[in-house]
Amino acid sequence: MKAIPLSALALALATIHGGALARTAPERTWNTSAELGAIATSGNTVGASITGKIDAKQELEDWSNEYVASAYFKEDETHNAAGQTVRERSAERYSLSAKAAYKLLEEGEKMFVLGSHVGDRFGAYSSYSTFGVGHGSRWYTDEDKSVDVEIGPGYFSGRRAGGEVEKGFTIRGAAALKWQVSDAAVFTQNLSVERGTSNVHSLAESALRTKINSTMQMKAAFSVRNDTDVPADKKNTDTQTSVTLVYSF
């Protein structure tokens, strides 16, 4: 089975809740952020890395939608066997995701449908697409903290670095912590675990955002990606530490 096309996914999500939008036609409310970070080195080590992300959230009367696109690239300058200086790509990853959640009568309760695609030239999976449905709820909330959880079944299709294609059903669980540390700082912790027939795919990110002004923030983050079943020449875990500027609009 081929990977789920993102265009088809977007059309499916729009079809699911398009009828509700046509009936109620509420005012659209968007909260979008764009972040970018870059590191360049020279001297004994020459190279550059770039990471970026766009996160768009839409709150409607009955629906809560989110669309995320991110990318990470890294190049290093090395010398080949002939002594020539060459630039080699050592990391290249991008991801796209979309989620539509229908708000239930009880506060914080939602039913959702989601889809995602990850392309990773140097990862254990060169491509990994998922589609899932499930239920989300707010387990805890107070003045400055909240914890949301999700669980539901899904389907994945992935291509390993060696070319082998895998597909099958999964069960997915996710949790998100948000802590308003102060008026100018927010800490978030996101975790998702997807268990298939032969592999457990998990992703976690810890991040601290500090406000610079009304629209600009600085974000320090540490993320971990893990697959339990990988080829012999690949590691189970990839980590990334980043410091980025975030613009909200």
C-alpha angles and dihedrals in degrees: 000000000000122000114273108265111237091222090058090047092052090049091050093051091048091049093050095059102018092098093055091050092051092052100045102024092191122183110276118239119195130188110187131175131185122195132188135181132175136181125192124185132191138175117047090001119040123187148101138227132192130192127182141168140184118199118184120184123188123195117196131169094267104010138061113195133182133189121187132184123178139168139186128192132175131183129185130195112230140157122251127216091277091055094251120142112243136171116231129192109233100173132028121162135151134174137192127190140170130189131183117191124189113214115233125210094263114077112261095009117123142167113215145186121201142176134187142177129198126190115193118173093192101030133102086259117040088199132011126181127182138183123189148160130202152126127287130193141171107247098182138014139165137151096299108010138060135175122200125187134192134190134174148121126277148163130243138193120192140171116212123222089257093055100258114140121221130185139163147113124308141188115224132199128180139177132190127194122194120187122182096211093181140335088280103035135061127184120203132185119189126183131176128177124190118189119198133172096278107010142044112214116195136175129189133178131185115192140173120200122195123191119241096176138329094299107018127074137171117228128198113190142174119197133185128198119190137181119184095206114050137151118273093255094051132077122235095228134050121187133190130191116194143172113199141169114239124204116196124200 
